[in-house]
Amino acid sequence: MSEPIHFLVEQAGCESCAQRVRSALADVLTIDEISVDEAADLAAVRAQAPPTLTPAAVDAALAGRREPSQTEVCSTFPAEPRA
């Protein structure tokens, strides 16, 4: 059974970043929506995840898909959904 989760991904504030986030997380959860805030350089993720999913698993999946110019891509997990 999955649970709804919400979190932010730093340094992912463009549409191509959102696609990398979606691709990186495909094996660990089911993405419902990714919204991008270019000004804040953030992607807000709404997804369904197994109850055993850990923040470390999310960060590990994201770390494998970061751009060489990015110092770090990490999640703020969980985050409140944005209005």
PEBEL-V281553 format. One record per helix or strand of 3 or more residues. SS is the DSSP state (H for helix, E for strand). FROM is the first residue (numbers start at 1). LEN is the number of residues. If there is no record, write none. Layout:
# PEBEL-V281553
SS:FROM:LEN
SS:FROM:LEN
This chain:
# PEBEL-V281553
E:2:9
H:15:11
E:29:9
E:42:9
H:55:9
E:75:3
